[in-house]
Amino acid sequence: MALEADHADDRRKGVMGLAASRDGSADWALKVYDTIARTDINATVRIAALCAMVPAAGPQQVSTAIKILTSAGHMHEDVRPANGAVRWEAAKLLLAIVDAQAFEEAQRDEIVKTLLERLARDPDRNVRLTVVDALAYFAQSPVPQALIDTLEEDDFALQRAAEQALIALTGHTHHHDPRAWRSWLEKTEDPFKDAGLTPPELQTSGGRKVRWEWPW
């Protein structure tokens, strides 16, 4: 039904029914979602398939998430170009994989490269916001520089997301000030030394060091 129904709503219901079944996270089911996410002509069906992959997503889903996420600017012979809503779901799938540390180390460079590219170029605001959240997991250059550049955006949601990501990566805050961040970065030998700590001015537990916690 998910693969072969004539009507998009029936295919979407097929995906959702499979995802809710006891076989919803089986390898064969993940292959079904993968095919649908890459090739279905209907955006809502693709979104359902991407959502269905999240609970059991791992290294095998990284390539699909990246291909869909970059399909607006790159031609992939096995992936249909995706609109903003579908790319957003692909970004959320990649974020879930990163959050669970469910990727292989050999995939790190491609993941970071894709996230940085989408942060700079993706026309969809929701994609970029999700990309910023994902970049907060990568304590490496040039991630801080890219996040500082995002502080220059005329969009407070992006500015706030970038500041929160920088806090998570460095344990410091410069209150959305890109010039202060650049100055600090230039004179700091190891910007990731305090990664995960809450800056003193943001602490609320009697002055003791508190680990930074993401809200999701």
C-alpha positions as CSV (number, residue, x, y, z in Angstrom):
1,M,0.0,0.0,0.0
2,A,2.8,2.5,0.9
3,L,4.6,1.7,-2.3
4,E,1.9,1.0,-4.8
5,A,-1.4,2.8,-4.0
6,D,-2.5,5.1,-6.7
7,H,-3.5,7.9,-4.4
8,A,-1.0,9.8,-2.3
9,D,-3.1,9.8,0.8
10,D,-3.3,6.0,0.7
11,R,0.4,5.8,0.3
12,R,0.9,8.1,3.3
13,K,-1.5,6.0,5.4
14,G,0.4,2.9,4.3
15,V,3.7,4.5,5.6
16,M,2.0,5.5,8.8
17,G,0.5,2.1,9.3
18,L,3.8,0.3,8.7
19,A,5.6,2.7,11.1
20,A,3.0,1.9,13.8
21,S,3.3,-1.9,13.3
22,R,5.6,-4.3,15.2
23,D,7.7,-4.4,12.0
24,G,7.9,-0.6,11.8
25,S,11.7,-0.5,12.6
26,A,12.7,-3.7,10.8
27,D,15.5,-3.4,8.2
28,W,13.1,-4.1,5.3
29,A,10.7,-1.4,6.6
30,L,13.5,1.1,6.7
31,K,14.3,0.2,3.0
32,V,10.6,0.9,2.1
33,Y,10.7,4.3,3.9
34,D,14.0,5.1,2.2
35,T,12.6,4.3,-1.3
36,I,9.5,6.4,-0.7
37,A,11.5,9.3,0.9
38,R,13.7,9.5,-2.1
39,T,11.3,8.9,-5.0
40,D,7.6,9.5,-4.2
41,I,6.1,12.4,-6.2
42,N,4.1,13.7,-3.2
43,A,5.7,15.8,-0.5
44,T,3.4,14.6,2.3
45,V,4.2,10.9,1.6
46,R,7.9,11.7,1.6
47,I,7.6,13.5,4.9
48,A,5.8,10.6,6.4
49,A,8.6,8.2,5.3
50,L,11.3,10.5,6.7
51,C,9.5,10.7,10.0
52,A,9.1,6.9,10.1
53,M,12.9,6.5,9.7
54,V,13.7,8.5,12.8
55,P,13.2,5.9,15.6
56,A,15.7,3.4,14.1
57,A,17.8,5.7,12.0
58,G,21.5,5.0,11.8
59,P,24.5,5.1,9.4
60,Q,22.5,3.7,6.6
61,Q,20.1,6.7,6.6
62,V,22.8,9.3,6.6
63,S,23.3,9.2,2.8
64,T,19.6,9.5,2.1
65,A,19.1,12.4,4.5
66,I,22.1,14.2,2.9
67,K,20.9,13.6,-0.7
68,I,17.4,14.8,0.1
69,L,18.7,17.8,2.0
70,T,21.0,18.8,-0.9
71,S,18.5,18.0,-3.6
72,A,17.6,21.6,-4.1
73,G,21.1,22.4,-5.5
74,H,22.5,19.1,-6.6
75,M,21.3,16.5,-9.1
76,H,21.1,13.0,-7.6
77,E,19.9,10.3,-10.1
78,D,18.2,8.3,-7.3
79,V,16.6,11.2,-5.5
80,R,13.7,13.4,-6.6
81,P,14.2,17.1,-5.9
82,A,12.7,18.1,-2.6
83,N,10.8,21.2,-1.6
84,G,11.5,23.1,1.7
85,A,9.1,21.0,3.8
86,V,10.7,17.7,2.7
87,R,14.2,19.1,3.1
88,W,13.3,20.2,6.6
89,E,12.3,16.6,7.5
90,A,15.5,15.4,6.1
91,A,17.4,17.9,8.2
92,K,15.5,16.7,11.3
93,L,16.3,13.1,10.4
94,L,20.0,14.0,10.2
95,L,19.7,15.9,13.5
96,A,18.2,12.8,15.2
97,I,21.1,10.7,13.9
98,V,23.7,13.2,15.1
99,D,21.9,13.6,18.5
100,A,22.0,9.8,19.0
101,Q,25.6,9.6,17.8
102,A,24.3,7.0,15.3
103,F,26.6,7.8,12.4
104,E,30.0,6.3,11.6
105,E,33.1,8.4,12.2
106,A,33.9,8.1,8.5
107,Q,30.7,10.0,7.8
108,R,31.5,13.0,10.0
109,D,33.2,15.2,7.4
110,E,30.4,14.8,4.8
111,I,27.8,15.5,7.5
112,V,29.6,18.7,8.7
113,K,30.2,19.8,5.1
114,T,26.6,19.4,4.2
115,L,25.4,21.2,7.3
116,L,27.7,24.1,6.7
117,E,26.6,24.3,3.0
118,R,22.9,24.2,3.9
119,L,23.4,26.9,6.6
120,A,24.9,29.2,4.0
121,R,22.7,28.4,1.1
122,D,19.4,26.8,1.9
123,P,16.4,29.1,1.1
124,D,14.2,27.5,3.8
125,R,14.4,29.1,7.2
126,N,13.3,26.0,9.1
127,V,16.0,23.9,7.4
128,R,18.6,26.4,8.5
129,L,17.4,26.5,12.1
130,T,17.6,22.7,12.3
131,V,21.0,22.8,10.7
132,V,22.2,25.2,13.4
133,D,21.0,22.8,16.1
134,A,22.9,19.9,14.4
135,L,26.1,21.9,14.1
136,A,26.1,22.4,17.9
137,Y,27.3,18.8,18.2
138,F,30.5,19.3,16.2
139,A,33.3,20.9,18.1
140,Q,35.6,21.6,15.2
141,S,36.6,24.3,12.8
142,P,35.0,26.0,10.9
143,V,31.7,25.5,12.8
144,P,32.1,28.4,15.2
145,Q,33.0,30.8,12.4
146,A,29.9,29.8,10.5
147,L,27.7,30.2,13.5
148,I,29.2,33.6,14.2
149,D,28.4,34.6,10.6
150,T,24.8,33.6,11.3
151,L,24.6,36.1,14.1
152,E,24.8,38.7,11.4
153,E,21.5,37.6,9.9
154,D,18.5,39.9,10.1
155,D,16.5,37.2,11.8
156,F,16.4,36.8,15.5
157,A,15.4,33.2,15.5
158,L,18.5,32.3,13.6
159,Q,20.6,34.7,15.8
160,R,19.3,33.0,18.9
161,A,19.8,29.5,17.6
162,A,23.4,30.4,16.6
163,E,24.1,31.9,20.0
164,Q,22.7,28.8,21.8
165,A,24.8,26.5,19.6
166,L,27.9,28.6,20.3
167,I,27.2,28.4,24.0
168,A,26.9,24.6,23.8
169,L,30.2,24.3,21.8
170,T,32.3,26.7,23.9
171,G,30.7,27.2,27.4
172,H,30.8,31.0,26.8
173,T,28.3,33.6,25.7
174,H,28.7,37.0,24.0
175,H,25.0,37.8,23.9
176,H,24.5,37.7,20.1
177,D,27.4,40.0,19.4
178,P,29.3,38.7,16.4
179,R,32.2,41.2,16.9
180,A,32.7,40.0,20.5
181,W,32.6,36.4,19.4
182,R,35.2,36.9,16.6
183,S,37.5,38.8,19.0
184,W,37.2,36.0,21.6
185,L,37.7,33.3,18.9
186,E,40.8,34.9,17.5
187,K,42.6,35.1,20.9
188,T,41.4,31.7,22.3
189,E,43.7,28.8,21.7
190,D,41.1,26.1,22.4
191,P,37.6,27.4,22.0
192,F,36.1,24.0,22.9
193,K,37.8,23.6,26.2
194,D,34.6,24.5,28.2
195,A,32.2,22.8,25.8
196,G,29.0,21.8,27.5
197,L,29.3,24.1,30.5
198,T,26.9,26.9,31.2
199,P,28.5,30.4,31.1
200,P,28.7,31.9,34.6
201,E,26.3,34.8,33.7
202,L,23.6,32.2,32.7
203,Q,23.9,30.0,35.7
204,T,21.0,29.7,38.1
205,S,22.2,27.1,40.6
206,G,24.1,29.2,43.2
207,G,27.1,29.8,41.1
208,R,28.2,26.2,40.5
209,K,29.1,25.0,37.1
210,V,26.1,23.5,35.3
211,R,26.1,21.3,32.2
212,W,24.4,22.9,29.2
213,E,21.2,21.0,28.4
214,W,19.4,21.2,25.1
215,P,15.6,21.4,25.6
216,W,14.8,18.5,23.2
